[in-house]
C-alpha cells in the first residue's frame, strides 16, 4: 500500500533531508507549520510504530539545562518515502545510518544547525544560491569496506605533513550577478577563549598553504566565520586574538566574528574582526 503524505508531513521530511537533525522548535522556525500542537501531533504519527518514518533521538536531562528537546531525523523508511514522493533516487535522500545521542555535543550540533537555518533563510530572502552547504557531521565513505572509500567528513581540509582541520561548516554562495564566495564556519559553545583562539589560529596554516582553496576549488580569499553564543564570549576571544599577535594584518582580514543572535537577524552585517571592534559588513 502506498503511503500518502500530508503537506505538513511532506515539509517535515524535506526539512530533515536538508538539515539531518531538527528539534520541534527548529521545525517551527522553518515554517513547516505555525501550529505547535499540530506539529507535535504530526511528529507522533511519523515517529510511531515499529518502523517509523522519523526517528526521535532522546537526550534526557542535562544538569543546569533540564530536559533537552528531542532531535528528529529521517529513518531509512522515511528517506525512501520522501524519495518516492519527490520521484528521485533514494541515494539523493541522505539519512543518519546511526543516531547515538551524545548529550555533551547536543548544544554544539543544535547551534550549528541554527546557523545553517539562518544562512538558508537569508539566502532565500535575498535570492542568493547556496551552491553547497557541508556540515561536520556530513560524511562520505564508510568505516568498513573498500567500495565507498574511507569515512571522511565533507568539511575536512587537508594540510601539509598529514595534518587536517575539520570545520563545523563549509558553504558557498552565488549571487544573481554570478559572484560567488566561500565561507568556513566554526561554532563555539561556552566561554573557552583559549580553545577558540587556538582553533582559529590553525586556519593560518590552511590560508598560507592555500589548502582551503584547493580543497573546495575556490580561487579567491575564503572568509573564516567564528560564531559565539553571546557578545561577551565574542569580545573575550577578540581581546585574546588582539593580544596574542597571531592574527597579523596579513591574516586578520580573513576572520569575522559574530553571534548566533546576530546571524539569525541577518547574514551580511553585525560582524567584527580580530582587530576591529566596530560592526563591519561581511561583504
Backbone as CSV, one residue per row, in Angstrom:
resi,resn,N_x,N_y,N_z,CA_x,CA_y,CA_z,C_x,C_y,C_z
1,UNK,0.844,-1.200,0.000,0.000,0.000,0.000,0.879,1.251,0.000
2,UNK,0.610,2.193,-0.896,1.384,3.422,-0.996,0.934,4.386,0.091
3,UNK,1.886,4.892,0.856,1.602,5.830,1.948,1.555,7.258,1.386
4,UNK,0.425,7.929,1.548,0.310,9.314,1.101,0.782,10.233,2.224
5,UNK,1.236,11.417,1.848,1.759,12.374,2.805,0.887,13.626,2.853
6,UNK,0.650,14.117,4.060,0.012,15.423,4.189,1.057,16.493,3.884
7,UNK,0.623,17.725,3.692,1.554,18.819,3.404,2.544,19.013,4.550
8,UNK,2.059,18.929,5.778,2.943,19.127,6.930,3.957,17.987,7.031
9,UNK,3.512,16.755,6.830,4.434,15.620,6.845,5.502,15.775,5.766
10,UNK,5.074,16.193,4.594,5.998,16.373,3.469,7.048,17.434,3.793
11,UNK,6.623,18.543,4.387,7.562,19.614,4.731,8.539,19.163,5.810
12,UNK,8.085,18.368,6.752,8.971,17.859,7.797,10.043,16.953,7.190
13,UNK,9.627,16.028,6.343,10.591,15.104,5.730,11.584,15.860,4.850
14,UNK,11.111,16.849,4.107,12.010,17.640,3.259,13.019,18.412,4.106
15,UNK,12.558,18.965,5.217,13.471,19.715,6.092,14.530,18.789,6.679
16,UNK,14.153,17.593,7.058,15.109,16.647,7.625,16.111,16.171,6.574
17,UNK,15.706,16.141,5.338,16.637,15.805,4.267,17.762,16.835,4.185
18,UNK,17.435,18.091,4.385,18.416,19.178,4.276,19.276,19.278,5.526
19,UNK,18.644,19.272,6.709,19.356,19.604,7.941,19.777,18.384,8.762
20,UNK,19.305,17.219,8.430,19.637,15.956,9.095,18.968,15.800,10.459
21,UNK,19.193,16.764,11.370,18.636,16.675,12.717,17.917,17.982,13.040
22,UNK,16.673,17.881,13.519,15.913,19.092,13.843,15.066,18.878,15.089
23,UNK,15.032,19.894,15.942,14.122,19.881,17.078,12.769,20.448,16.636
24,UNK,11.780,20.318,17.482,10.455,20.867,17.164,10.536,22.376,16.988
25,UNK,11.317,23.038,17.828,11.461,24.494,17.737,12.066,24.900,16.398
26,UNK,13.042,24.149,15.935,13.666,24.457,14.646,12.698,24.198,13.493
27,UNK,11.891,23.172,13.605,10.892,22.903,12.574,9.871,24.038,12.486
28,UNK,9.498,24.579,13.634,8.592,25.735,13.652,9.265,26.928,12.980
29,UNK,10.526,27.141,13.290,11.265,28.260,12.692,11.327,28.129,11.172
30,UNK,11.421,26.910,10.694,11.477,26.666,9.255,10.114,26.771,8.582
31,UNK,9.076,26.897,9.383,7.745,27.130,8.822,7.026,25.893,8.339
32,UNK,7.366,24.713,8.871,6.643,23.519,8.431,5.178,23.610,8.843
33,UNK,4.916,24.314,9.942,3.564,24.637,10.383,3.680,25.738,11.422
34,UNK,2.651,26.574,11.555,2.654,27.631,12.561,2.042,27.165,13.869
35,UNK,1.413,26.009,13.840,0.690,25.496,14.995,1.548,24.449,15.710
36,UNK,2.025,24.775,16.905,2.909,23.868,17.631,2.203,22.568,18.001
37,UNK,0.958,22.666,18.421,0.207,21.454,18.773,0.052,20.551,17.561
38,UNK,-0.212,21.147,16.409,-0.324,20.395,15.163,0.992,19.698,14.840
39,UNK,2.106,20.405,15.058,3.420,19.828,14.777,3.657,18.579,15.617
40,UNK,3.393,18.668,16.917,3.627,17.516,17.789,2.731,16.343,17.415
41,UNK,1.518,16.619,16.997,0.611,15.550,16.582,1.136,14.849,15.334
42,UNK,1.629,15.634,14.375,2.166,15.053,13.139,3.432,14.268,13.428
43,UNK,4.286,14.802,14.295,5.522,14.092,14.641,5.224,12.759,15.328
44,UNK,4.194,12.729,16.157,3.821,11.465,16.800,3.444,10.421,15.766
45,UNK,2.758,10.852,14.727,2.389,9.916,13.669,3.591,9.418,12.887
46,UNK,4.563,10.296,12.652,5.739,9.915,11.873,6.732,9.075,12.674
47,UNK,6.748,9.267,14.000,7.723,8.548,14.837,7.142,7.299,15.475
48,UNK,5.854,7.054,15.294,5.213,5.914,15.935,5.419,4.612,15.185
49,UNK,5.134,3.510,15.856,5.205,2.191,15.229,6.585,1.557,15.320
50,UNK,6.656,0.306,14.864,7.913,-0.433,14.915,8.917,0.031,13.861
51,UNK,8.414,0.541,12.739,9.297,1.025,11.670,8.884,2.447,11.306
52,UNK,9.274,3.412,12.139,8.827,4.795,11.935,9.506,5.431,10.724
53,UNK,8.873,6.490,10.234,9.448,7.264,9.139,10.467,8.279,9.662
54,UNK,10.288,8.681,10.905,11.177,9.654,11.540,11.612,9.118,12.893
55,UNK,12.907,9.223,13.166,13.413,8.829,14.463,13.425,10.012,15.410
56,UNK,13.321,9.740,16.700,13.370,10.788,17.722,14.500,10.456,18.686
57,UNK,15.591,11.199,18.603,16.737,10.976,19.463,16.487,11.669,20.803
58,UNK,16.471,10.895,21.861,16.184,11.430,23.189,17.485,11.691,23.936
59,UNK,17.644,12.929,24.398,18.897,13.321,25.041,18.805,13.355,26.562
60,UNK,17.610,13.160,27.087,17.457,13.111,28.530,17.597,14.464,29.194
61,UNK,18.046,14.433,30.439,18.169,15.638,31.253,19.641,16.006,31.396
62,UNK,19.947,17.279,31.223,21.313,17.779,31.393,21.316,18.761,32.555
63,UNK,22.148,18.519,33.570,22.189,19.426,34.723,22.392,20.876,34.298
64,UNK,21.579,21.754,34.863,21.667,23.160,34.538,20.809,23.579,33.360
65,UNK,20.310,22.585,32.606,19.505,22.891,31.418,18.132,22.220,31.452
66,UNK,17.980,21.213,32.320,16.714,20.482,32.356,16.629,19.464,31.239
67,UNK,15.412,19.092,30.876,15.208,18.098,29.827,15.478,18.717,28.458
68,UNK,16.316,18.040,27.700,16.688,18.533,26.378,15.648,18.100,25.350
69,UNK,15.413,18.912,24.338,14.434,18.532,23.301,14.941,17.378,22.452
70,UNK,14.020,16.636,21.894,14.374,15.532,21.009,14.925,16.061,19.684
71,UNK,15.857,15.321,19.131,16.351,15.618,17.788,15.712,14.632,16.819
72,UNK,15.033,15.138,15.807,14.344,14.279,14.843,15.203,14.081,13.599
73,UNK,15.114,12.920,13.014,15.919,12.598,11.842,15.185,11.577,10.972
74,UNK,15.539,11.538,9.705,14.941,10.570,8.794,15.453,9.162,9.083
75,UNK,14.559,8.191,9.067,14.968,6.795,9.078,15.100,6.328,7.622
76,UNK,15.570,5.127,7.448,15.675,4.583,6.092,14.296,4.542,5.426
77,UNK,13.294,4.160,6.195,11.931,4.082,5.667,11.426,5.472,5.289
78,UNK,11.725,6.467,6.130,11.307,7.823,5.834,12.005,8.394,4.619
79,UNK,13.297,8.070,4.476,14.052,8.529,3.312,13.483,7.927,2.029
80,UNK,13.092,6.661,2.092,12.506,6.005,0.920,11.155,6.627,0.569
81,UNK,10.363,6.932,1.603,9.058,7.552,1.376,9.220,8.925,0.727
82,UNK,10.179,9.703,1.194,10.406,11.031,0.621,10.923,10.919,-0.810
83,UNK,11.813,9.967,-1.056,12.326,9.768,-2.413,11.194,9.419,-3.370
84,UNK,10.270,8.587,-2.907,9.108,8.226,-3.737,8.243,9.459,-4.012
85,UNK,8.059,10.285,-2.978,7.221,11.475,-3.132,7.856,12.487,-4.089
86,UNK,9.189,12.600,-4.038,9.901,13.542,-4.900,10.236,12.944,-6.257
87,UNK,10.021,11.618,-6.387,10.338,10.885,-7.615,11.820,11.040,-7.969
88,UNK,12.662,10.767,-6.962,14.105,10.824,-7.164,14.727,9.534,-6.649
89,UNK,15.999,9.351,-6.946,16.726,8.174,-6.486,16.862,8.238,-4.966
90,UNK,16.613,7.135,-4.249,16.767,7.136,-2.788,18.157,7.575,-2.327
91,UNK,19.176,7.401,-3.175,20.530,7.827,-2.817,20.625,9.338,-2.660
92,UNK,19.652,10.067,-3.202,19.651,11.523,-3.110,18.990,12.025,-1.827
93,UNK,18.565,11.095,-0.987,17.960,11.476,0.298,18.807,10.874,1.412
94,UNK,19.824,11.599,1.870,20.676,11.065,2.927,19.948,10.997,4.261
95,UNK,20.342,10.043,5.068,19.770,9.919,6.407,20.844,9.314,7.310
96,UNK,20.795,9.580,8.608,21.820,9.046,9.516,21.761,7.520,9.569
97,UNK,22.895,6.892,9.349,22.935,5.429,9.437,22.930,4.962,10.883
98,UNK,23.399,5.820,11.770,23.320,5.562,13.202,23.064,6.890,13.888
99,UNK,22.323,6.868,14.963,21.954,8.118,15.644,22.056,7.917,17.149
100,UNK,23.290,7.892,17.628,23.519,7.710,19.057,23.486,9.071,19.754
101,UNK,22.639,9.228,20.758,22.556,10.526,21.451,23.793,10.787,22.299
102,UNK,24.411,11.946,22.114,25.566,12.349,22.906,25.230,13.704,23.521
103,UNK,24.878,13.696,24.789,24.381,14.929,25.410,25.429,16.034,25.424
104,UNK,26.712,15.662,25.597,27.755,16.680,25.674,27.912,17.440,24.364
105,UNK,27.476,16.852,23.251,27.576,17.504,21.948,26.256,18.133,21.515
106,UNK,25.232,18.009,22.343,23.901,18.424,21.915,23.856,19.888,21.504
107,UNK,24.337,20.787,22.354,24.203,22.212,22.057,25.089,22.640,20.895
108,UNK,26.233,21.998,20.757,27.097,22.342,19.622,26.402,22.017,18.310
109,UNK,25.860,20.815,18.198,25.170,20.451,16.961,23.903,21.283,16.777
110,UNK,23.191,21.531,17.860,21.975,22.361,17.793,22.312,23.735,17.212
111,UNK,23.377,24.355,17.711,23.743,25.692,17.263,24.315,25.682,15.850
112,UNK,25.010,24.621,15.489,25.490,24.509,14.107,24.314,24.480,13.139
113,UNK,23.273,23.744,13.502,22.087,23.668,12.651,21.336,25.000,12.669
114,UNK,21.305,25.668,13.820,20.700,27.005,13.881,21.389,27.945,12.890
115,UNK,22.721,27.841,12.813,23.474,28.691,11.885,23.104,28.371,10.439
116,UNK,22.990,27.092,10.121,22.623,26.718,8.751,21.224,27.230,8.408
117,UNK,20.301,27.124,9.351,18.951,27.640,9.124,19.012,29.139,8.832
118,UNK,19.797,29.867,9.624,19.918,31.318,9.430,20.458,31.651,8.050
119,UNK,21.486,30.931,7.627,22.087,31.188,6.314,21.096,30.870,5.196
120,UNK,20.420,29.746,5.293,19.494,29.340,4.230,18.282,30.266,4.146
121,UNK,17.747,30.670,5.289,16.603,31.587,5.268,17.016,32.931,4.681
122,UNK,18.204,33.416,5.044,18.692,34.683,4.494,18.898,34.569,2.988
123,UNK,19.535,33.494,2.556,19.816,33.310,1.127,18.525,33.270,0.313
124,UNK,17.516,32.596,0.837,16.232,32.521,0.136,15.609,33.899,0.008
125,UNK,15.677,34.685,1.076,15.083,36.029,1.059,15.830,36.966,0.126
126,UNK,17.134,36.756,-0.041,17.970,37.648,-0.850,18.199,37.123,-2.265
127,UNK,17.556,36.026,-2.623,17.721,35.423,-3.950,19.173,35.032,-4.214
128,UNK,19.831,34.534,-3.183,21.211,34.063,-3.277,21.189,32.533,-3.319
129,UNK,21.963,31.944,-4.214,22.002,30.492,-4.374,23.038,29.872,-3.438
130,UNK,22.658,28.812,-2.764,23.608,28.047,-1.960,24.117,26.906,-2.839
131,UNK,25.356,27.030,-3.298,25.938,26.010,-4.174,26.118,24.693,-3.427
132,UNK,26.573,24.802,-2.196,26.642,23.628,-1.314,26.760,24.124,0.123
133,UNK,26.321,23.292,1.044,26.469,23.572,2.472,26.814,22.253,3.144
134,UNK,28.059,22.118,3.558,28.527,20.898,4.217,28.663,21.146,5.714
135,UNK,28.165,20.223,6.524,28.334,20.270,7.971,29.314,19.198,8.411
136,UNK,29.882,19.363,9.584,30.911,18.430,10.058,30.385,17.006,10.214
137,UNK,29.068,16.852,10.405,28.518,15.506,10.548,28.078,14.901,9.210
138,UNK,28.308,15.613,8.116,28.078,15.057,6.784,29.350,14.350,6.350
139,UNK,29.245,13.078,6.048,30.435,12.298,5.719,30.249,11.550,4.410
140,UNK,31.356,11.128,3.861,31.361,10.266,2.698,32.167,9.031,3.036
141,UNK,31.978,7.959,2.288,32.715,6.739,2.565,32.114,5.958,3.713
142,UNK,32.888,5.037,4.239,32.415,4.170,5.317,33.597,3.676,6.132
143,UNK,33.304,3.272,7.376,34.378,2.743,8.228,34.840,1.373,7.767
144,UNK,33.939,0.626,7.145,34.263,-0.734,6.711,34.058,-0.860,5.210
145,UNK,34.829,-1.727,4.624,34.683,-1.993,3.191,35.443,-0.986,2.355
146,UNK,35.756,-1.379,1.133,36.538,-0.538,0.245,35.704,0.128,-0.846
147,UNK,34.504,-0.338,-1.041,33.702,0.151,-2.166,33.432,1.654,-2.062
148,UNK,33.144,2.133,-0.853,32.799,3.540,-0.667,33.993,4.408,-0.305
149,UNK,35.154,3.799,-0.082,36.313,4.567,0.336,36.273,4.830,1.828
150,UNK,37.350,5.351,2.391,37.389,5.608,3.832,36.408,6.701,4.254
151,UNK,35.931,6.599,5.464,34.995,7.581,6.009,35.697,8.933,6.155
152,UNK,35.037,10.003,5.721,35.661,11.318,5.729,34.592,12.392,5.865
153,UNK,34.820,13.365,6.744,33.914,14.496,6.879,34.020,15.368,5.636
154,UNK,32.886,15.825,5.129,32.886,16.633,3.912,33.540,17.997,4.126
155,UNK,33.663,18.432,5.369,34.288,19.719,5.640,35.800,19.612,5.859
156,UNK,36.331,18.423,5.878,37.744,18.223,6.221,38.667,18.927,5.231
157,UNK,39.654,19.654,5.775,40.633,20.362,4.963,42.006,19.772,5.254
158,UNK,42.623,19.185,4.261,43.931,18.550,4.428,45.043,19.590,4.401
159,UNK,45.951,19.482,5.368,47.113,20.342,5.436,48.369,19.528,5.135
160,UNK,49.486,20.193,5.075,50.748,19.501,4.836,51.128,18.649,6.044
161,UNK,51.998,17.686,5.795,52.541,16.817,6.842,51.466,15.968,7.513
162,UNK,50.375,15.697,6.789,49.350,14.800,7.303,48.382,15.420,8.285
163,UNK,48.480,16.703,8.532,47.553,17.373,9.441,46.262,17.753,8.707
164,UNK,45.246,18.107,9.468,43.963,18.472,8.862,43.147,19.304,9.836
165,UNK,42.202,20.035,9.302,41.220,20.789,10.083,39.839,20.330,9.638
166,UNK,38.931,20.161,10.599,37.552,19.811,10.261,36.647,20.943,10.756
167,UNK,36.308,21.907,9.891,35.409,22.996,10.285,34.008,22.469,10.602
168,UNK,33.256,23.267,11.334,31.869,22.894,11.624,31.002,22.984,10.379
169,UNK,31.341,23.891,9.459,30.587,24.018,8.215,31.445,24.694,7.158
170,UNK,31.220,24.320,5.921,31.817,24.994,4.770,30.701,25.151,3.744
171,UNK,30.512,26.382,3.245,29.451,26.584,2.265,29.848,27.663,1.269
172,UNK,29.224,27.588,0.107,29.491,28.549,-0.960,28.188,29.173,-1.438
173,UNK,28.198,30.491,-1.579,27.034,31.241,-2.029,27.324,31.905,-3.370
174,UNK,26.314,31.968,-4.226,26.442,32.668,-5.501,25.310,33.673,-5.635
175,UNK,25.685,34.918,-5.949,24.714,35.998,-6.113,24.150,36.006,-7.536
176,UNK,23.011,36.668,-7.752,22.433,36.741,-9.103,23.401,37.331,-10.130
177,UNK,24.379,38.109,-9.657,25.380,38.693,-10.566,26.395,37.672,-11.041
178,UNK,26.392,36.484,-10.418,27.367,35.459,-10.762,28.549,35.412,-9.815
179,UNK,28.658,36.388,-8.929,29.766,36.417,-7.963,29.532,35.364,-6.884
180,UNK,30.579,34.607,-6.562,30.435,33.573,-5.538,31.471,33.784,-4.434
181,UNK,31.135,33.332,-3.234,32.039,33.457,-2.091,31.982,32.178,-1.266
182,UNK,33.137,31.807,-0.736,33.259,30.600,0.082,33.422,30.995,1.543
183,UNK,32.694,30.294,2.426,32.733,30.579,3.851,33.069,29.310,4.629
184,UNK,33.909,29.461,5.631,34.274,28.369,6.538,33.827,28.795,7.930
185,UNK,33.072,27.942,8.611,32.445,28.354,9.875,32.873,27.480,11.049
186,UNK,33.133,28.145,12.174,33.355,27.480,13.450,32.330,28.012,14.439
187,UNK,31.694,27.109,15.177,30.660,27.482,16.139,31.151,27.117,17.538
188,UNK,31.139,28.097,18.444,31.704,27.893,19.772,30.644,27.973,20.845
189,UNK,30.718,27.019,21.777,29.831,26.996,22.927,30.631,27.281,24.188
190,UNK,30.038,27.994,25.082,30.628,28.326,26.373,31.807,29.291,26.206
191,UNK,32.377,29.663,27.345,33.459,30.647,27.356,34.804,29.930,27.462
192,UNK,35.341,29.552,26.314,36.645,28.893,26.268,37.533,29.668,25.302
193,UNK,37.972,30.835,25.759,38.650,31.745,24.844,39.969,31.189,24.308
194,UNK,40.722,30.481,25.129,41.992,29.932,24.645,41.752,28.887,23.568
195,UNK,40.779,28.018,23.811,40.463,26.983,22.826,39.971,27.612,21.521
196,UNK,39.145,28.640,21.650,38.629,29.318,20.462,39.765,29.981,19.693
197,UNK,40.635,30.684,20.422,41.765,31.357,19.792,42.659,30.364,19.067
198,UNK,43.008,29.274,19.740,43.944,28.303,19.161,43.375,27.622,17.927
199,UNK,42.057,27.347,17.954,41.447,26.704,16.786,41.450,27.659,15.595
200,UNK,41.123,28.909,15.839,41.139,29.879,14.754,42.557,30.093,14.229
201,UNK,43.535,30.053,15.135,44.932,30.249,14.720,45.393,29.151,13.772
202,UNK,44.814,27.946,13.893,45.183,26.848,12.989,44.872,27.197,11.531
203,UNK,43.872,28.035,11.340,43.480,28.375,9.972,44.542,29.199,9.248
204,UNK,45.475,29.768,9.989,46.560,30.494,9.329,47.345,29.561,8.411
205,UNK,47.526,28.313,8.862,48.250,27.346,8.035,47.438,26.988,6.795
206,UNK,46.132,26.803,6.993,45.265,26.472,5.851,45.251,27.599,4.832
207,UNK,45.248,28.848,5.320,45.257,30.003,4.430,46.601,30.119,3.728
208,UNK,47.690,29.994,4.503,49.025,30.128,3.944,49.352,29.072,2.907
209,UNK,48.851,27.853,3.123,49.117,26.757,2.193,48.151,26.736,1.015
210,UNK,47.123,27.571,1.075,46.101,27.530,0.029,45.265,26.268,0.087
211,UNK,45.235,25.637,1.273,44.553,24.347,1.416,43.045,24.461,1.248
212,UNK,42.467,25.551,1.742,41.021,25.735,1.622,40.641,25.910,0.159
213,UNK,41.412,26.727,-0.552,41.153,26.966,-1.975,41.251,25.674,-2.775
214,UNK,42.271,24.889,-2.471,42.483,23.633,-3.195,41.371,22.640,-2.908
215,UNK,40.993,22.531,-1.620,40.002,21.541,-1.212,38.638,21.798,-1.855
216,UNK,38.285,23.089,-2.014,36.947,23.429,-2.493,36.965,24.158,-3.837
217,UNK,38.115,24.088,-4.505,38.241,24.624,-5.868,37.753,26.068,-5.930
218,UNK,38.342,26.871,-5.076,37.932,28.277,-4.950,39.163,29.165,-5.151
219,UNK,39.024,30.194,-5.986,40.188,30.978,-6.390,40.442,32.212,-5.527
220,UNK,39.464,32.639,-4.739,39.600,33.900,-4.024,39.830,33.664,-2.531
221,UNK,39.836,34.747,-1.758,40.079,34.630,-0.321,38.839,34.105,0.398
222,UNK,38.927,32.969,1.080,37.769,32.483,1.850,37.573,33.327,3.104
223,UNK,36.348,33.334,3.614,36.045,34.047,4.849,35.851,33.019,5.961
224,UNK,36.604,33.201,7.062,36.506,32.305,8.206,35.555,32.942,9.210
225,UNK,34.436,32.292,9.484,33.409,32.830,10.376,33.471,32.119,11.723
226,UNK,33.560,32.888,12.790,33.536,32.337,14.146,32.248,32.802,14.812
227,UNK,31.402,31.857,15.209,30.089,32.173,15.779,30.092,31.838,17.273
228,UNK,29.639,32.794,18.089,29.644,32.643,19.538,28.221,32.678,20.084
229,UNK,28.066,32.121,21.282,26.744,32.093,21.906,26.250,33.485,22.262
230,UNK,27.187,34.358,22.645,26.776,35.706,23.016,27.905,36.701,22.785
231,UNK,27.590,37.968,22.946,28.545,39.049,22.670,29.729,39.020,23.643
232,UNK,29.482,38.623,24.880,30.557,38.599,25.869,31.646,37.601,25.474
233,UNK,31.255,36.390,25.073,32.233,35.386,24.656,33.005,35.861,23.434
234,UNK,32.302,36.531,22.532,32.954,37.070,21.333,34.014,38.102,21.724
235,UNK,33.649,39.024,22.594,34.572,40.098,22.966,35.804,39.562,23.678
236,UNK,35.632,38.570,24.539,36.769,37.987,25.248,37.728,37.308,24.279
237,UNK,37.172,36.613,23.296,38.017,35.957,22.297,38.716,36.985,21.423
238,UNK,38.011,38.034,21.066,38.604,39.090,20.258,39.791,39.732,20.973
239,UNK,39.652,39.962,22.259,40.757,40.545,23.033,41.974,39.625,23.025
240,UNK,41.738,38.322,23.176,42.854,37.375,23.153,43.504,37.347,21.777
241,UNK,42.704,37.436,20.730,43.246,37.434,19.371,44.117,38.668,19.132
242,UNK,43.690,39.821,19.653,44.468,41.048,19.511,45.784,40.934,20.273
243,UNK,45.722,40.378,21.475,46.862,40.344,22.374,47.923,39.331,21.943
244,UNK,47.510,38.232,21.342,48.448,37.144,21.041,49.441,37.494,19.949
245,UNK,49.048,38.351,19.031,49.922,38.681,17.916,49.879,37.669,16.786
246,UNK,49.069,36.636,16.928,48.999,35.596,15.887,48.239,36.073,14.654
247,UNK,47.310,37.002,14.859,46.470,37.461,13.755,47.009,38.790,13.232
248,UNK,48.070,38.678,12.489,48.752,39.838,11.925,47.888,40.476,10.839
249,UNK,48.256,41.678,10.386,47.479,42.323,9.312,47.342,41.467,8.063
250,UNK,48.249,40.516,7.859,48.132,39.628,6.687,46.987,38.643,6.833
251,UNK,46.734,38.206,8.078,45.712,37.188,8.320,44.382,37.757,8.811
252,UNK,44.427,38.881,9.502,43.217,39.428,10.120,42.041,39.597,9.168
253,UNK,42.247,40.040,7.912,41.094,40.251,7.015,40.302,38.988,6.681
254,UNK,40.854,37.817,6.961,40.154,36.567,6.647,39.111,36.209,7.710
255,UNK,39.205,36.781,8.908,38.419,36.320,10.050,37.311,37.300,10.424
256,UNK,36.098,36.741,10.627,34.942,37.535,11.022,34.280,36.855,12.217
257,UNK,33.937,37.646,13.233,33.357,37.130,14.463,31.916,37.616,14.595
258,UNK,31.021,36.699,14.943,29.612,37.047,15.091,28.951,36.205,16.170
259,UNK,27.676,36.461,16.417,26.913,35.716,17.420,25.746,34.993,16.765
260,UNK,25.209,34.030,17.491,24.036,33.303,16.998,22.878,34.262,16.750
261,UNK,22.685,35.186,17.676,21.583,36.149,17.549,21.803,37.063,16.347
262,UNK,23.033,37.520,16.163,23.332,38.392,15.037,23.144,37.707,13.708
263,UNK,23.560,36.436,13.645,23.410,35.680,12.408,21.938,35.454,12.081
264,UNK,21.140,35.208,13.103,19.711,34.998,12.886,19.036,36.273,12.385
265,UNK,19.580,37.436,12.777,18.992,38.717,12.360,19.356,39.070,10.925
266,UNK,20.477,38.557,10.436,20.906,38.858,9.075,22.328,38.399,8.853
267,UNK,22.621,37.958,7.645,23.922,37.354,7.384,24.996,38.378,7.052
268,UNK,24.647,39.473,6.437,25.656,40.374,5.895,26.307,41.272,6.942
269,UNK,25.540,41.758,7.890,26.047,42.777,8.811,26.236,42.218,10.222
270,UNK,26.657,43.124,11.123,26.811,42.809,12.548,27.957,41.843,12.808
271,UNK,29.069,42.018,12.094,30.264,41.207,12.293,31.379,42.063,12.872
272,UNK,32.342,41.408,13.504,33.554,42.063,13.974,34.763,41.299,13.439
273,UNK,35.902,41.960,13.427,37.127,41.295,13.003,38.006,41.070,14.224
274,UNK,39.142,40.409,14.038,40.042,40.156,15.143,40.726,41.421,15.635
275,UNK,40.659,42.493,14.839,41.375,43.717,15.188,40.460,44.922,15.341
276,UNK,39.260,44.842,14.797,38.354,45.983,14.819,37.105,45.637,15.609
277,UNK,36.728,46.498,16.580,35.587,46.219,17.422,34.266,46.676,16.849
278,UNK,34.309,47.610,15.921,33.073,48.121,15.343,32.429,47.084,14.430
279,UNK,31.107,47.166,14.289,30.402,46.243,13.397,30.845,46.480,11.960
280,UNK,31.120,45.406,11.253,31.565,45.513,9.854,30.679,44.630,8.990
281,UNK,30.654,44.919,7.707,29.901,44.103,6.759,30.758,42.932,6.319
282,UNK,30.119,41.810,6.106,30.837,40.594,5.709,31.289,40.663,4.262
283,UNK,30.570,41.396,3.429,30.921,41.537,2.024,30.296,42.817,1.483
